[in-house]
Amino acid sequence: MLPYFPFEQDSYAMTLGVRALRPGESLIEVDEAHYVRELALKEANLSANPRARFQAGPGTEPHQWETVTELLPLMARHHPQHFALEVEGGRWHWRNLLLGTEARFTPGDPGSLPLAPLDWLGRQVQEDLLLMDGTREGLPMMAGQLCFPSMWSLEEKMGRSLLDIHAPVPGFGAKLGAATTRLMEGLKPGRTVTRCNWALTVTDRMDLEPWSFPEWRHLFEGITPDNAGERCFLRLERQTLSLMPRTGAILFTIHTYRAPVAAEVEDPARRRRLANVLRTVPADTSTYKRITPFLAPLLAWLDAEPVPRAVNS
């Protein structure tokens, strides 16, 4: 079962749904069962098309280095079984116990890491990492490593303002634009906030860049009221926003989880809630989220009496 079920009421609502991290919650999450495979997929995707998955504007090296020096201590403190950090003077020694790798570097020294700092950091975590410029009007995106997007790409978003980035989302500007801007402009160092975004799709593929669509569009075919629960997937993004204290960069992290719908609605109350939410999704939002092609059979599956699982004797 996924770590989050994002539906808190019985109808669709476009809300920010933001809260502060609770004591003990980590900015970076480790999904140990999938960590090694997802990091290998990141490496493969970055090798295949590095510019499509990592970009950084000129002059962003201080922002990237600050992100590294803010996150690594947090990761080592919250996940000591997975990561270890030693700092002696200006020299840092990082060990990734899950991957069996290590790195020695000096923050700020461009030659001490084999990659750009944010690109290297993104290969230590399952999250996608994006940096917005919190010191400039419009909060434009200035750097990012994006390997697991949900039908968008760095190329189309880099350098664009927060509102411009979200312009394709139906109703975002009118309903959430001002509130989102206020939220990001009001962030305080050390006070990370989080939210959960959701989507439904027909594949458990992690990397859903727009150009990948021809490779999996055939999965929309053959979805019926009998198989929709297994053929449709709930895709969650656990997102966080953090203000870097020195450069004013805003770090936006996205940790993607996905599972078949059937596995997430074994509880009848969850099943009814998801059905009620889907029944009230506006038509333009359903089209934008690519739910429309399988909405009818999925609702029929959710409304049907669930078939009890066989119990092994």
Backbone bond lengths (Angstrom), bond angles and torsions (degrees), N, CA, C in turn:
res aa  C-N    CA-C-N  psi(-1)  N-CA   C-N-CA  omega(-1)  CA-C   N-CA-C  phi
1 M - - - 1.461 - - 1.531 109.63 -
2 L 1.321 116.13 142.19 1.453 121.05 -179.78 1.532 110.48 -68.43
3 P 1.324 117.53 155.05 1.468 119.78 -176.68 1.520 114.17 -72.90
4 Y 1.333 117.58 -10.14 1.467 120.50 -178.19 1.523 109.65 -136.92
5 F 1.334 115.68 146.38 1.468 122.75 168.51 1.522 105.14 -125.74
6 P 1.342 117.85 106.03 1.466 120.72 -163.64 1.521 116.21 -82.74
7 F 1.322 117.82 3.05 1.465 120.03 -173.60 1.531 109.52 -97.85
8 E 1.325 115.72 108.62 1.459 121.01 -173.94 1.521 113.29 -102.19
9 Q 1.323 117.94 -5.90 1.468 120.84 178.23 1.517 108.63 -145.61
10 D 1.333 116.06 171.43 1.459 121.05 -171.89 1.517 114.08 -90.65
11 S 1.310 117.39 21.36 1.464 120.04 175.48 1.523 108.32 -151.71
12 Y 1.314 114.84 158.26 1.461 119.51 -179.64 1.523 110.16 -69.97
13 A 1.314 116.05 138.14 1.462 121.02 176.54 1.520 108.40 -144.56
14 M 1.324 116.02 132.28 1.459 120.13 174.69 1.517 107.79 -88.76
15 T 1.325 116.04 103.05 1.458 121.31 -179.03 1.524 108.72 -135.81
16 L 1.329 115.47 159.49 1.461 119.20 175.24 1.523 110.75 -70.58
17 G 1.326 117.60 -41.71 1.455 120.97 178.92 1.515 113.41 59.19
18 V 1.327 116.48 38.47 1.463 121.41 -175.08 1.522 110.39 -93.62
19 R 1.317 116.13 143.42 1.460 121.95 173.16 1.521 108.71 -144.50
20 A 1.317 116.44 160.59 1.462 121.21 175.43 1.527 109.94 -73.81
21 L 1.321 116.14 150.07 1.461 119.27 173.17 1.522 109.72 -60.11
22 R 1.318 116.59 137.62 1.457 121.74 177.95 1.527 109.86 -82.41
23 P 1.335 117.08 157.87 1.472 119.61 176.03 1.519 110.83 -53.74
24 G 1.307 116.16 130.75 1.461 120.85 -179.55 1.504 114.05 92.11
25 E 1.329 118.44 -18.05 1.461 120.62 176.31 1.520 110.04 -75.38
26 S 1.308 116.07 144.07 1.453 121.16 -177.91 1.515 111.31 -105.14
27 L 1.325 115.36 142.59 1.458 120.17 174.52 1.524 110.00 -60.95
28 I 1.334 116.28 -40.38 1.458 122.47 177.48 1.521 108.77 -104.11
29 E 1.333 116.94 128.35 1.459 121.28 177.57 1.525 109.87 -103.02
30 V 1.326 115.98 146.64 1.460 121.57 176.28 1.527 108.16 -115.72
31 D 1.322 115.77 112.96 1.460 122.44 173.27 1.528 105.83 -95.77
32 E 1.335 114.85 87.62 1.466 120.76 -166.96 1.528 112.83 -57.59
33 A 1.335 117.34 -36.17 1.458 120.27 -176.76 1.525 112.60 -63.40
34 H 1.339 116.54 -26.87 1.464 120.12 -176.27 1.521 113.60 -115.61
35 Y 1.323 117.21 0.02 1.462 120.76 -171.19 1.531 112.70 -59.18
36 V 1.318 117.58 -55.48 1.465 120.17 -174.37 1.527 110.90 -62.46
37 R 1.322 117.36 -42.47 1.470 119.67 -179.47 1.520 111.24 -65.51
38 E 1.344 117.24 -41.77 1.461 119.35 -178.45 1.523 111.69 -69.89
39 L 1.333 117.47 -36.12 1.461 119.41 176.87 1.526 111.18 -68.58
40 A 1.336 117.75 -34.42 1.466 120.78 175.31 1.528 110.29 -65.66
41 L 1.337 116.71 -38.35 1.463 120.18 177.46 1.519 110.62 -65.51
42 K 1.334 116.95 -40.62 1.462 119.72 174.97 1.530 110.85 -57.01
43 E 1.319 116.86 -49.34 1.467 121.11 -179.15 1.519 110.64 -58.34
44 A 1.328 117.04 -45.09 1.464 120.73 -179.07 1.521 111.24 -63.58
45 N 1.327 117.02 -44.17 1.460 120.54 -178.68 1.523 111.46 -66.76
46 L 1.328 116.69 -40.65 1.459 120.03 178.90 1.519 111.04 -66.63
47 S 1.322 117.09 -36.46 1.462 120.16 177.72 1.524 111.03 -68.38
48 A 1.324 116.57 -38.15 1.460 120.39 -177.27 1.521 112.55 -69.39
49 N 1.333 117.19 -37.62 1.467 120.49 -177.22 1.523 108.46 -153.51
50 P 1.338 117.42 77.56 1.472 119.41 -173.25 1.517 113.94 -61.77
51 R 1.324 118.90 -39.52 1.465 119.31 -176.91 1.524 111.85 -69.02
52 A 1.305 117.33 -29.26 1.461 119.89 179.22 1.516 111.81 -69.37
53 R 1.354 116.37 -23.14 1.456 119.63 -172.65 1.517 114.61 -116.82
54 F 1.325 117.65 -10.48 1.465 119.87 172.32 1.521 109.31 -142.35
55 Q 1.333 114.80 129.02 1.456 121.36 174.08 1.523 108.54 -144.06
56 A 1.318 115.49 147.73 1.466 120.67 177.16 1.520 107.99 -146.30
57 G 1.323 116.15 130.23 1.447 120.98 178.72 1.515 111.96 -70.72
58 P 1.322 117.34 160.47 1.470 120.36 178.18 1.524 111.09 -62.15
59 G 1.326 115.34 142.91 1.461 120.47 178.63 1.506 115.00 80.03
60 T 1.346 118.35 9.08 1.468 120.36 -177.29 1.529 113.13 -94.73
61 E 1.330 117.63 2.59 1.470 119.32 -178.23 1.533 112.20 -57.72
62 P 1.346 120.50 -43.60 1.470 118.62 177.44 1.528 113.09 -59.94
63 H 1.320 116.92 -36.78 1.460 120.59 179.23 1.531 110.39 -67.51
64 Q 1.319 116.27 -40.32 1.462 120.06 178.71 1.525 111.20 -65.78
65 W 1.339 116.41 -45.23 1.462 119.70 -179.79 1.522 110.99 -63.16
66 E 1.321 117.05 -39.30 1.456 118.65 179.13 1.522 110.98 -63.74
67 T 1.324 117.07 -37.63 1.459 120.34 177.49 1.523 110.63 -62.08
68 V 1.334 116.68 -41.96 1.463 120.72 177.20 1.526 110.72 -60.72
69 T 1.325 116.88 -48.40 1.462 119.99 -174.73 1.528 112.46 -74.08
70 E 1.316 118.31 -19.11 1.464 120.82 174.16 1.529 111.25 -82.36
71 L 1.332 117.42 -40.07 1.462 120.11 -172.53 1.524 113.71 -81.80
72 L 1.314 118.50 -40.00 1.461 118.80 -175.12 1.527 112.78 -59.41
73 P 1.339 120.40 -45.84 1.472 118.35 176.70 1.524 113.07 -60.66
74 L 1.332 116.89 -37.96 1.463 119.99 177.99 1.521 111.04 -63.56
75 M 1.329 116.11 -43.55 1.464 120.16 -179.15 1.527 111.18 -64.09
76 A 1.334 116.32 -43.16 1.466 119.47 179.92 1.527 111.29 -65.80
77 R 1.340 116.86 -34.48 1.462 120.44 -178.98 1.531 111.64 -75.17
78 H 1.321 117.16 -41.56 1.456 120.50 -176.87 1.524 113.11 -82.98
79 H 1.336 117.66 -24.91 1.462 120.78 -176.87 1.534 110.50 -131.31
80 P 1.344 117.59 60.27 1.467 119.44 -175.29 1.522 113.72 -64.64
81 Q 1.334 116.89 -20.72 1.461 119.44 177.58 1.527 111.86 -75.38
82 H 1.335 116.76 -14.00 1.464 121.04 -176.24 1.524 113.92 -113.67
83 F 1.343 117.22 -29.11 1.460 120.69 -173.31 1.523 109.95 -137.11
84 A 1.337 115.78 149.57 1.467 120.74 177.37 1.524 108.78 -140.13
85 L 1.329 115.70 141.23 1.458 121.64 -178.46 1.522 109.60 -134.65
86 E 1.323 115.68 131.28 1.467 121.99 173.03 1.526 107.73 -124.65
87 V 1.321 115.98 133.71 1.457 121.66 179.72 1.522 108.29 -123.65
88 E 1.323 116.40 122.35 1.461 122.46 176.66 1.518 108.11 -127.37
89 G 1.329 115.45 111.26 1.454 118.80 -174.78 1.512 109.85 61.28
90 G 1.316 117.22 -125.19 1.456 120.52 177.83 1.510 113.11 -96.82
91 R 1.322 117.95 5.11 1.460 121.73 -176.10 1.520 110.83 -100.14
92 W 1.324 117.17 129.91 1.463 123.59 -179.28 1.524 109.87 -110.92
93 H 1.338 115.47 139.26 1.467 121.88 176.45 1.527 107.60 -123.70
94 W 1.322 115.94 112.92 1.460 122.86 -176.32 1.519 109.39 -110.11
95 R 1.333 115.86 132.92 1.461 120.63 175.82 1.526 109.86 -124.34
96 N 1.310 115.57 127.02 1.458 122.87 175.92 1.524 106.52 -102.89
97 L 1.328 116.13 102.53 1.455 121.10 -174.33 1.527 112.20 -74.95
98 L 1.311 117.90 -22.26 1.461 121.20 177.71 1.517 111.56 -73.24
99 L 1.333 116.43 -37.92 1.464 121.04 -179.83 1.520 112.49 -94.81
100 G 1.329 116.93 -14.11 1.452 119.95 -175.78 1.513 113.00 69.78
101 T 1.330 116.81 34.78 1.457 121.70 -178.69 1.526 109.76 -121.28
102 E 1.337 115.61 163.34 1.452 120.19 175.31 1.520 109.36 -148.44
103 A 1.326 114.92 161.93 1.465 120.76 179.34 1.518 108.38 -147.53
104 R 1.325 115.65 140.36 1.461 122.73 172.88 1.517 107.18 -118.75
105 F 1.334 116.31 127.63 1.459 119.54 -175.97 1.518 110.52 -154.59
106 T 1.315 114.74 165.82 1.459 122.29 175.54 1.514 108.41 -116.96
107 P 1.327 118.78 112.42 1.466 120.00 -179.37 1.522 111.32 -52.61
108 G 1.317 114.83 133.24 1.458 121.11 -178.84 1.500 113.93 93.91
109 D 1.335 117.89 -17.28 1.469 121.77 178.67 1.525 108.75 -90.27
110 P 1.328 118.34 109.17 1.463 120.59 -174.33 1.521 113.79 -65.14
111 G 1.337 117.08 -19.95 1.452 118.99 -179.45 1.506 114.53 -91.53
112 S 1.325 117.72 -0.03 1.466 119.66 -174.42 1.528 113.15 -90.17
113 L 1.330 117.49 -10.22 1.458 121.51 171.98 1.528 108.50 -120.94
114 P 1.323 118.41 148.89 1.466 120.44 -178.09 1.528 113.74 -76.06
115 L 1.322 116.62 -11.08 1.463 122.42 -176.77 1.514 109.26 -133.43
116 A 1.328 116.77 169.82 1.458 120.63 170.22 1.530 108.30 -57.98
117 P 1.334 118.03 143.11 1.474 119.86 -173.07 1.526 114.72 -53.00
118 L 1.325 117.46 -44.62 1.467 119.22 -177.99 1.522 110.79 -69.57
119 D 1.322 117.38 -35.41 1.457 121.13 177.56 1.524 110.38 -65.10
120 W 1.342 116.66 -42.14 1.472 120.01 177.16 1.523 110.67 -64.09
121 L 1.329 117.04 -44.87 1.458 121.25 -179.02 1.523 111.20 -60.95
122 G 1.327 116.89 -40.40 1.456 120.22 -179.74 1.515 113.70 -62.78
123 R 1.334 117.20 -19.93 1.464 121.33 178.30 1.528 112.46 -88.04
124 Q 1.336 116.63 5.40 1.460 122.48 174.70 1.527 111.82 -105.29
125 V 1.329 117.40 -11.84 1.465 121.22 -171.98 1.516 110.28 -130.86
126 Q 1.328 116.06 157.18 1.463 120.64 176.24 1.532 111.78 -79.81
127 E 1.314 116.61 -18.46 1.456 121.38 -178.43 1.533 112.02 -71.56
128 D 1.322 116.09 148.08 1.456 121.35 159.97 1.527 107.21 -78.02
129 L 1.352 116.53 144.99 1.459 121.52 -175.38 1.522 109.61 -124.61
130 L 1.332 116.09 124.17 1.459 121.89 -178.82 1.525 108.89 -129.49
131 L 1.330 116.05 140.67 1.458 121.29 178.68 1.521 110.06 -116.29
132 M 1.332 115.09 126.50 1.458 122.46 173.45 1.526 107.96 -105.50
133 D 1.316 116.51 149.63 1.462 120.63 179.90 1.523 108.88 -87.80
134 G 1.331 116.19 101.29 1.452 120.72 -177.77 1.511 114.32 -75.12
135 T 1.330 117.56 -3.55 1.470 121.27 -179.36 1.523 112.49 -99.71
136 R 1.319 117.73 -5.30 1.463 120.59 -177.26 1.527 110.87 -114.20
137 E 1.310 114.49 147.58 1.467 120.02 178.57 1.527 109.76 -59.11
138 G 1.311 115.76 134.90 1.453 121.00 179.08 1.504 114.11 89.47
139 L 1.342 117.87 -11.82 1.465 122.68 176.90 1.539 111.29 54.01
140 P 1.330 118.11 58.90 1.465 119.85 -176.18 1.527 112.71 -70.30
141 M 1.337 115.62 152.14 1.451 120.72 175.29 1.521 109.06 -75.19
142 M 1.348 117.36 129.30 1.456 120.00 -176.13 1.523 113.71 -118.98
143 A 1.339 118.67 -13.70 1.459 121.13 177.59 1.514 108.59 -163.75
144 G 1.320 115.74 156.29 1.452 117.85 176.96 1.510 113.08 -175.81
145 Q 1.325 114.23 148.63 1.463 121.31 165.43 1.518 106.47 -116.31
146 L 1.317 117.16 117.20 1.459 123.02 -172.98 1.521 108.67 -130.17
147 C 1.335 116.40 103.68 1.463 121.59 -179.08 1.522 113.44 -109.69
148 F 1.350 117.62 -22.35 1.464 121.08 -174.35 1.536 111.50 -125.71
149 P 1.324 118.18 54.57 1.465 119.31 -177.68 1.523 112.23 -77.75
150 S 1.314 115.26 160.97 1.457 121.89 174.35 1.526 108.68 -107.11
151 M 1.348 114.60 80.85 1.470 123.89 174.99 1.528 113.10 66.02
152 W 1.337 117.22 42.52 1.457 121.05 168.14 1.521 107.96 -150.54
153 S 1.316 117.22 171.83 1.456 119.88 -174.71 1.521 110.43 -143.70
154 L 1.330 115.60 157.30 1.463 120.93 176.71 1.523 111.22 -61.15
155 E 1.313 116.18 -40.88 1.464 120.20 -174.30 1.519 111.31 -55.43
156 E 1.320 117.29 -37.59 1.467 120.37 -176.42 1.529 112.70 -84.83
157 K 1.337 118.33 -13.45 1.463 120.48 -174.04 1.526 114.26 -112.26
158 M 1.323 119.12 -22.83 1.458 121.43 -175.54 1.524 111.63 -57.86
159 G 1.330 115.55 133.36 1.454 121.53 177.87 1.511 114.55 82.32
160 R 1.329 117.57 -8.34 1.460 120.21 -177.50 1.523 110.72 -89.50
161 S 1.330 115.50 155.01 1.461 120.96 -178.23 1.525 110.54 -73.31
162 L 1.324 115.64 164.78 1.459 121.82 178.77 1.527 111.49 -54.51
163 L 1.317 117.16 -48.83 1.465 120.06 -177.50 1.517 111.35 -68.90
164 D 1.311 116.90 -36.22 1.459 120.30 179.20 1.522 110.54 -67.32
165 I 1.322 116.98 -38.65 1.464 120.94 178.38 1.523 110.70 -58.87
166 H 1.344 116.45 -39.81 1.464 120.62 -175.55 1.528 113.22 -93.50
167 A 1.313 117.87 6.95 1.469 120.80 -177.51 1.532 113.53 -55.54
168 P 1.355 120.28 -37.10 1.470 118.68 -179.33 1.521 114.95 -69.49
169 V 1.341 118.10 -14.64 1.472 120.91 -177.16 1.522 109.26 -76.39
170 P 1.323 119.34 118.37 1.462 120.91 -178.20 1.526 112.63 -56.39
171 G 1.325 116.30 124.87 1.452 121.72 175.20 1.510 115.66 80.21
172 F 1.334 118.52 -3.42 1.460 119.01 -174.92 1.519 111.69 -63.44
173 G 1.329 116.76 -49.86 1.456 119.65 -176.47 1.515 112.51 -58.03
174 A 1.328 116.91 -45.89 1.457 121.15 -176.54 1.519 112.73 -72.70
175 K 1.337 117.06 -38.40 1.467 119.96 -171.87 1.526 113.57 -95.62
176 L 1.333 117.10 -35.30 1.462 119.34 -172.00 1.525 114.32 -124.90
177 G 1.326 117.99 -9.64 1.456 120.50 -173.66 1.515 113.24 -57.48
178 A 1.322 117.17 -53.40 1.466 120.70 -177.47 1.519 111.26 -65.40
179 A 1.340 117.69 -41.53 1.463 121.09 -179.02 1.530 111.19 -65.68
180 T 1.335 116.74 -38.91 1.458 120.30 179.36 1.524 110.48 -66.38
181 T 1.316 116.34 -42.34 1.460 120.17 178.20 1.522 110.88 -61.62
182 R 1.332 117.19 -45.33 1.472 120.86 178.47 1.522 110.99 -61.29
183 L 1.323 115.85 -42.09 1.463 120.07 179.91 1.526 110.62 -58.87
184 M 1.327 116.56 -48.60 1.457 120.05 -175.58 1.526 111.70 -71.11
185 E 1.309 116.39 -36.72 1.467 119.22 177.80 1.528 111.95 -70.33
186 G 1.338 116.99 -20.74 1.459 120.93 -178.87 1.517 114.55 -97.81
187 L 1.333 117.48 5.65 1.462 119.37 179.50 1.524 111.00 -62.34
188 K 1.333 115.83 146.80 1.459 122.32 178.28 1.524 109.44 -119.55
189 P 1.324 118.65 143.66 1.468 119.93 176.94 1.521 111.47 -57.06
190 G 1.318 115.72 137.61 1.453 120.62 178.65 1.514 114.74 79.69
191 R 1.340 117.69 3.80 1.466 120.83 -179.50 1.525 109.19 -124.70
192 T 1.324 115.01 74.47 1.464 121.92 -179.31 1.526 110.10 -69.57
193 V 1.334 115.73 142.21 1.459 121.07 174.23 1.526 108.62 -116.72
194 T 1.327 115.69 158.63 1.457 120.75 -175.89 1.519 110.74 -140.83
195 R 1.321 115.47 158.37 1.459 122.88 174.72 1.522 108.18 -154.01
196 C 1.321 116.48 168.35 1.466 121.30 178.17 1.522 108.99 -124.35
197 N 1.313 116.02 123.44 1.459 122.45 176.72 1.535 108.29 -103.94
198 W 1.338 116.94 150.95 1.457 118.63 -177.44 1.522 111.21 -132.64
199 A 1.317 114.29 155.76 1.464 122.28 173.58 1.521 107.47 -149.59
200 L 1.310 115.97 162.97 1.463 122.35 171.19 1.518 107.60 -122.20
201 T 1.317 115.39 139.27 1.450 118.71 -178.09 1.526 109.10 -147.71
202 V 1.318 115.84 179.44 1.463 120.63 -175.75 1.521 111.52 -110.50
203 T 1.329 117.53 13.16 1.448 121.47 -179.34 1.523 109.68 -143.58
204 D 1.334 115.71 150.35 1.468 119.24 173.75 1.523 110.83 -94.52
205 R 1.310 117.18 10.63 1.453 121.95 177.47 1.529 109.87 -60.02
206 M 1.327 117.07 136.22 1.462 121.48 -179.13 1.524 111.78 -79.93
207 D 1.314 117.36 -43.04 1.471 122.03 -173.76 1.519 109.78 -92.57
208 L 1.326 114.76 99.59 1.467 120.82 -178.01 1.525 110.14 -112.32
209 E 1.326 116.04 57.18 1.468 118.87 173.07 1.521 109.40 -67.00
210 P 1.328 117.73 153.67 1.472 119.46 -178.52 1.517 113.46 -54.07
211 W 1.352 117.64 -37.02 1.457 118.94 -177.12 1.530 113.35 -73.64
212 S 1.352 117.05 -8.91 1.465 119.54 178.64 1.527 112.17 -83.40
213 F 1.319 118.29 -11.32 1.458 121.78 -171.13 1.529 113.48 -55.27
214 P 1.335 119.89 -43.00 1.471 118.18 178.93 1.523 113.88 -59.33
215 E 1.330 117.86 -21.73 1.460 120.87 -178.06 1.519 112.69 -77.10
216 W 1.353 117.89 -20.65 1.464 118.97 -176.87 1.529 113.78 -132.73
217 R 1.318 117.21 5.98 1.467 118.89 -178.47 1.523 111.98 -62.65
218 H 1.346 117.67 -26.51 1.471 120.49 -179.69 1.524 111.77 -63.98
219 L 1.339 117.88 -16.89 1.464 120.63 -178.57 1.524 112.74 -72.23
220 F 1.332 117.19 -12.28 1.460 120.02 173.68 1.528 111.35 -70.96
221 E 1.321 117.15 -18.31 1.471 121.12 -176.29 1.531 110.41 -82.22
222 G 1.317 114.82 145.85 1.456 120.44 171.91 1.515 115.81 78.32
223 I 1.330 117.83 14.42 1.465 119.98 176.16 1.525 108.69 -83.06
224 T 1.324 116.65 125.95 1.461 122.21 -174.19 1.526 110.21 -128.45
225 P 1.337 117.30 168.45 1.478 119.84 175.17 1.518 113.73 -60.53
226 D 1.325 117.07 -15.76 1.467 119.86 179.51 1.526 112.90 -88.54
227 N 1.352 116.71 -30.15 1.466 118.25 -173.56 1.524 114.53 -116.89
228 A 1.340 117.29 0.22 1.471 119.97 -172.79 1.521 112.48 -59.70
229 G 1.317 118.77 -35.18 1.458 120.72 -178.29 1.512 113.33 -63.57
230 E 1.332 115.92 -33.15 1.460 120.43 177.97 1.523 111.93 -89.26
231 R 1.320 118.09 -28.76 1.467 121.79 -176.26 1.525 113.56 -85.51
232 C 1.337 117.39 -20.72 1.465 121.39 -179.89 1.524 109.41 -102.64
233 F 1.321 115.78 145.48 1.461 121.40 -174.95 1.521 110.96 -122.19
234 L 1.323 115.50 136.79 1.452 121.54 170.79 1.520 107.34 -86.69
235 R 1.323 115.83 124.67 1.467 122.21 -177.76 1.528 107.49 -116.13
236 L 1.328 116.31 120.23 1.462 121.69 -177.94 1.520 110.02 -113.47
237 E 1.324 114.98 144.72 1.454 121.73 172.68 1.523 108.03 -120.96
238 R 1.317 116.53 111.19 1.457 120.56 171.99 1.532 106.61 -85.02
239 Q 1.313 115.96 110.46 1.458 121.87 -173.00 1.525 110.21 -108.13
240 T 1.337 116.26 146.89 1.462 120.25 173.32 1.524 109.55 -134.73
241 L 1.324 115.53 155.91 1.462 123.48 175.82 1.523 108.24 -130.23
242 S 1.335 115.95 128.17 1.468 121.55 -179.44 1.516 109.25 -137.08
243 L 1.331 115.91 138.80 1.460 121.42 176.72 1.520 109.53 -94.67
244 M 1.326 116.86 124.27 1.452 120.99 175.51 1.534 109.20 -75.27
245 P 1.336 118.15 129.53 1.465 120.13 -168.41 1.521 115.45 -70.23
246 R 1.315 119.14 -27.60 1.471 120.04 -174.54 1.523 112.54 -97.29
247 T 1.312 118.22 -46.78 1.474 120.51 -174.89 1.523 112.77 -89.53
248 G 1.332 117.57 -18.85 1.462 120.17 -176.11 1.512 113.46 79.78
249 A 1.342 117.53 9.20 1.466 119.78 174.84 1.524 109.57 -68.68
250 I 1.327 116.09 148.62 1.457 121.93 175.60 1.524 107.70 -109.63
251 L 1.326 115.98 118.16 1.458 121.29 178.65 1.521 109.45 -89.19
252 F 1.319 115.20 125.84 1.457 123.29 177.84 1.523 107.11 -114.37
253 T 1.333 117.62 114.68 1.460 121.15 179.25 1.524 109.73 -107.73
254 I 1.329 115.24 147.67 1.469 121.75 178.58 1.521 108.14 -134.71
255 H 1.321 116.73 112.49 1.470 121.37 174.50 1.523 107.45 -105.07
256 T 1.321 116.53 116.91 1.456 122.32 -174.89 1.526 111.00 -95.75
257 Y 1.332 115.30 130.66 1.458 123.50 173.97 1.525 107.98 -124.16
258 R 1.328 117.37 148.43 1.466 119.54 175.31 1.509 110.20 -151.46
259 A 1.340 115.06 151.20 1.462 121.97 179.85 1.523 108.21 -161.02
260 P 1.339 118.14 155.55 1.466 119.76 175.02 1.526 110.99 -57.54
261 V 1.306 116.26 142.27 1.462 120.41 178.70 1.527 110.88 -53.86
262 A 1.328 116.58 -40.28 1.470 120.26 -176.73 1.518 111.74 -57.07
263 A 1.322 117.09 -35.75 1.464 120.40 -178.15 1.518 112.51 -73.13
264 E 1.344 116.95 -18.86 1.461 121.10 -175.03 1.520 113.46 -100.05
265 V 1.317 118.55 -7.59 1.470 120.43 -176.70 1.529 111.30 -127.85
266 E 1.320 116.89 35.19 1.462 119.08 174.42 1.529 110.69 -65.52
267 D 1.316 116.91 -31.05 1.463 122.18 173.44 1.529 108.06 -71.94
268 P 1.342 118.70 122.51 1.464 120.63 -178.84 1.523 113.80 -56.04
269 A 1.330 117.27 -34.04 1.463 120.23 179.55 1.525 110.49 -65.48
270 R 1.312 116.52 -39.86 1.469 120.01 176.15 1.526 110.84 -64.75
271 R 1.320 115.47 -41.47 1.463 120.99 -179.03 1.527 110.09 -60.06
272 R 1.346 116.24 -47.28 1.466 120.10 179.92 1.522 110.67 -65.42
273 R 1.325 117.32 -40.28 1.457 119.79 -177.71 1.529 111.27 -63.95
274 L 1.329 116.74 -46.31 1.460 119.23 179.67 1.527 110.36 -61.09
275 A 1.317 117.51 -41.33 1.464 120.18 178.22 1.524 110.82 -61.37
276 N 1.317 117.65 -43.48 1.460 120.63 -180.00 1.525 111.63 -65.22
277 V 1.313 117.12 -39.08 1.464 120.16 177.34 1.516 109.95 -62.91
278 L 1.323 117.16 -47.82 1.464 120.06 -176.66 1.526 112.15 -64.87
279 R 1.336 116.19 -31.83 1.468 119.13 178.89 1.526 111.91 -67.09
280 T 1.325 117.01 -21.94 1.469 119.96 -174.98 1.526 113.07 -110.13
281 V 1.329 117.97 9.44 1.468 120.50 175.55 1.530 108.19 -70.45
282 P 1.339 118.72 126.69 1.467 120.39 177.76 1.525 111.43 -57.85
283 A 1.324 115.80 150.18 1.464 120.64 -175.33 1.519 112.08 -59.38
284 D 1.357 117.29 -40.94 1.464 118.25 -178.85 1.524 111.74 -68.30
285 T 1.332 116.67 -33.26 1.457 120.13 177.04 1.524 110.77 -70.55
286 S 1.326 116.94 -39.97 1.455 120.82 177.49 1.528 110.75 -61.01
287 T 1.317 115.96 -39.94 1.474 119.67 177.80 1.519 110.67 -67.36
288 Y 1.325 116.97 -45.21 1.460 121.39 -179.93 1.522 111.18 -60.52
289 K 1.333 117.39 -41.98 1.451 121.79 -179.32 1.523 113.04 -80.45
290 R 1.329 118.35 -0.08 1.473 124.70 -179.47 1.533 111.76 60.37
291 I 1.317 115.58 35.14 1.461 120.51 177.94 1.529 111.18 -89.34
292 T 1.319 116.87 -30.35 1.466 121.89 -171.16 1.525 113.99 -50.94
293 P 1.349 120.51 -43.22 1.465 119.17 -176.48 1.521 115.08 -60.85
294 F 1.341 118.44 -26.68 1.465 119.70 -178.30 1.524 112.37 -120.60
295 L 1.330 117.75 10.87 1.465 120.40 -175.77 1.525 111.64 -62.56
296 A 1.335 118.37 -47.34 1.469 120.81 -176.76 1.531 111.94 -61.62
297 P 1.330 119.85 -51.51 1.471 117.50 179.35 1.524 113.46 -65.89
298 L 1.331 117.86 -31.40 1.465 118.77 178.31 1.525 110.49 -68.59
299 L 1.333 117.40 -41.81 1.463 119.61 176.92 1.527 110.78 -62.93
300 A 1.322 116.86 -40.14 1.467 119.73 178.38 1.525 110.52 -62.87
301 W 1.324 116.58 -39.26 1.467 120.30 177.74 1.526 110.65 -65.46
302 L 1.335 117.08 -43.67 1.455 120.78 -179.82 1.525 111.48 -65.24
303 D 1.336 117.08 -34.85 1.465 120.96 -177.94 1.520 112.87 -77.38
304 A 1.330 117.20 -21.06 1.463 120.91 -178.13 1.526 109.85 -73.07
305 E 1.323 114.91 155.93 1.460 119.94 175.83 1.513 108.64 -67.70
306 P 1.337 118.86 124.54 1.469 119.61 -178.46 1.522 112.03 -62.76
307 V 1.326 115.58 142.58 1.462 120.87 178.33 1.535 108.09 -81.56
308 P 1.332 118.01 123.27 1.486 118.86 -179.28 1.516 111.29 -60.27
309 R 1.309 115.32 142.38 1.458 120.10 176.67 1.518 110.27 -72.78
310 A 1.328 114.80 143.25 1.466 119.39 177.65 1.526 109.45 -68.01
311 V 1.314 116.08 139.07 1.457 121.62 179.35 1.531 107.90 -105.71
312 N 1.315 116.34 123.30 1.457 120.59 179.14 1.523 110.13 -70.99
313 S 1.304 115.25 132.95 1.476 119.75 -179.86 1.521 109.60 -87.72
